Amino acid sequence: MIIGYMRPFYEDPECECQTKQLTDHACQHIYQEEHAAPKRRTELERMMEQLQPGDTVIVTKLFVWADSTRHLVELLEMLEQKQAVLLSLQEGIETDPALAYPFQTIAKHLVQFQSDAMSENTRQGLLQAKEKGNAPGRPRKPDQNVQRAIEMYQSKTYSLAQIKDETGISKSTLYRYLEQ
């Protein structure tokens, strides 16, 4: 069975363009969401539950079907389990397993790439901040307070609770400074 799926989005709020494209592709059944929100996509859930082996799901663009790269991979895995195929018109993507390099594999690599890129960007940002003199993490305590806390500790006349009350330096912070 050829199945269409659509949902409203900014460029097509009434799904008029999607309806035309899906009917032009001879969809035998079309599932349409009433809203654009990524939550509560009841028609998508219903469609995925009712898929049969050999069915083809047609969408006008991947964004209509999935909300994120991870969501795309999850949906592709469900399609694979149901032995169904996705055809995305705008991107020209078809997930037919007869293809040499399945789109599901490409999407999984994209998720890993996205994760690696974000991690690397974070590391680069932290490195650049450090080079500019900005230390990542919690701001350090003022040096005079730390020095006072160390002196109080070394005098052995104050308890850790008293040191914390007077300087605001916790036991773990104090010990960290003592190790340096």
C-alpha positions as CSV (number, residue, x, y, z in Angstrom):
1,M,0.0,0.0,0.0
2,I,1.2,3.5,-0.7
3,I,0.7,5.7,2.3
4,G,1.1,9.5,2.6
5,Y,1.9,11.4,5.8
6,M,1.7,15.1,6.3
7,R,1.6,17.7,9.0
8,P,1.3,21.5,8.9
9,F,4.4,23.6,9.0
10,Y,5.3,27.3,8.4
11,E,5.5,27.1,4.6
12,D,2.4,24.9,4.2
13,P,0.1,25.6,7.2
14,E,-3.0,24.1,5.6
15,C,-1.1,21.2,4.0
16,E,-2.4,22.2,0.5
17,C,1.0,21.7,-1.2
18,Q,1.5,18.4,0.6
19,T,-1.9,17.1,-0.3
20,K,-1.3,17.8,-4.0
21,Q,2.1,16.1,-4.0
22,L,0.8,13.1,-2.2
23,T,-2.3,12.6,-4.3
24,D,0.0,13.0,-7.4
25,H,2.0,10.1,-6.2
26,A,-1.2,7.9,-5.9
27,C,-1.3,7.5,-2.1
28,Q,-4.0,5.1,-1.2
29,H,-4.3,6.5,2.3
30,I,-3.1,9.8,3.8
31,Y,-2.5,10.5,7.4
32,Q,-2.6,14.2,8.4
33,E,-1.7,15.8,11.7
34,E,-3.9,18.6,12.9
35,H,-1.0,20.6,14.3
36,A,2.6,21.3,13.7
37,A,3.9,20.5,17.2
38,P,6.4,17.7,17.6
39,K,4.5,16.3,20.6
40,R,1.3,14.3,20.4
41,R,1.7,13.2,16.9
42,T,-1.2,10.7,17.1
43,E,-1.5,10.2,13.3
44,L,2.2,9.4,13.0
45,E,1.9,6.9,15.8
46,R,-1.2,5.4,14.3
47,M,0.4,5.1,10.8
48,M,3.5,3.5,12.2
49,E,1.5,0.9,14.2
50,Q,-0.6,0.0,11.1
51,L,2.2,-0.4,8.6
52,Q,2.5,-3.8,6.9
53,P,5.4,-5.4,5.1
54,G,5.9,-3.9,1.6
55,D,4.1,-0.6,2.4
56,T,5.6,2.6,1.2
57,V,5.4,5.8,3.2
58,I,5.6,9.0,1.2
59,V,6.4,12.4,2.7
60,T,7.1,15.7,0.9
61,K,10.2,16.3,3.0
62,L,12.0,14.6,5.9
63,F,11.2,17.4,8.3
64,V,7.5,16.6,8.0
65,W,8.1,13.1,9.2
66,A,10.8,13.5,11.8
67,D,11.6,16.2,14.3
68,S,15.3,15.6,14.8
69,T,18.1,13.4,13.5
70,R,17.6,11.0,16.4
71,H,13.9,10.9,15.8
72,L,14.6,10.2,12.1
73,V,16.8,7.2,13.0
74,E,14.2,5.8,15.4
75,L,11.5,6.1,12.7
76,L,13.7,4.5,10.1
77,E,14.4,1.6,12.5
78,M,10.7,1.1,13.0
79,L,10.2,1.1,9.2
80,E,12.9,-1.5,8.8
81,Q,11.3,-3.7,11.5
82,K,8.0,-3.4,9.7
83,Q,9.7,-4.1,6.3
84,A,8.3,-0.9,4.9
85,V,9.9,1.8,2.8
86,L,10.1,5.6,3.0
87,L,10.1,7.9,0.0
88,S,10.9,11.5,0.8
89,L,10.1,13.6,-2.3
90,Q,12.1,16.8,-1.7
91,E,15.3,15.0,-0.8
92,G,14.8,12.2,-3.3
93,I,15.4,9.6,-0.6
94,E,14.1,6.1,-0.8
95,T,14.9,3.5,1.8
96,D,14.4,0.4,-0.3
97,P,16.8,-2.2,1.1
98,A,17.8,-3.1,-2.5
99,L,19.8,0.1,-2.7
100,A,23.6,-0.3,-2.4
101,Y,24.0,1.9,0.7
102,P,20.8,2.1,2.8
103,F,19.6,5.5,3.9
104,Q,19.2,4.1,7.5
105,T,22.9,3.5,7.6
106,I,23.6,7.0,6.4
107,A,21.2,8.5,9.0
108,K,22.9,6.6,11.8
109,H,26.3,8.0,10.6
110,L,24.7,11.5,10.6
111,V,23.6,11.1,14.2
112,Q,27.1,10.1,15.2
113,F,28.6,12.9,13.1
114,Q,26.2,15.4,14.8
115,S,27.2,14.2,18.2
116,D,30.9,14.3,17.4
117,A,30.6,17.8,15.9
118,M,28.8,19.1,19.0
119,S,31.4,17.6,21.3
120,E,34.3,19.0,19.3
121,N,32.7,22.4,19.1
122,T,32.3,22.4,22.9
123,R,35.9,21.4,23.4
124,Q,37.1,24.1,21.0
125,G,34.9,26.7,22.8
126,L,36.3,25.7,26.2
127,L,39.9,25.8,24.8
128,Q,39.3,29.3,23.3
129,A,37.8,30.5,26.5
130,K,40.7,29.2,28.5
131,E,43.2,30.9,26.1
132,K,41.4,34.2,26.7
133,G,41.7,33.7,30.4
134,N,38.2,32.6,31.1
135,A,38.2,29.5,33.2
136,P,35.3,27.2,32.5
137,G,33.1,26.0,35.4
138,R,32.3,27.6,38.7
139,P,34.1,30.9,39.5
140,R,37.0,30.7,41.8
141,K,36.8,32.1,45.3
142,P,38.5,35.4,46.0
143,D,42.2,34.8,46.8
144,Q,42.2,36.8,50.1
145,N,39.3,34.6,51.4
146,V,41.2,31.4,50.4
147,Q,44.4,32.6,52.0
148,R,42.5,33.5,55.2
149,A,40.9,30.1,55.2
150,I,44.3,28.3,54.8
151,E,45.8,30.4,57.6
152,M,42.9,29.5,59.9
153,Y,43.2,25.8,59.0
154,Q,47.0,25.8,59.6
155,S,46.6,27.6,62.9
156,K,44.7,24.5,64.2
157,T,42.5,26.7,66.4
158,Y,39.4,26.7,64.1
159,S,37.1,23.9,63.2
160,L,36.1,23.4,59.5
161,A,32.6,24.6,60.3
162,Q,34.0,27.9,61.8
163,I,36.3,28.4,58.8
164,K,33.4,27.9,56.4
165,D,31.2,30.3,58.4
166,E,33.8,33.1,58.5
167,T,35.2,32.7,54.9
168,G,32.6,30.9,52.9
169,I,35.2,28.3,51.8
170,S,33.8,24.8,52.1
171,K,35.9,21.8,53.4
172,S,36.3,20.3,49.9
173,T,37.4,23.7,48.4
174,L,39.8,24.2,51.2
175,Y,41.4,20.8,50.8
176,R,41.6,21.4,47.0
177,Y,43.6,24.6,47.7
178,L,45.8,22.9,50.3
179,E,46.8,20.2,47.7
180,Q,48.1,22.8,45.3
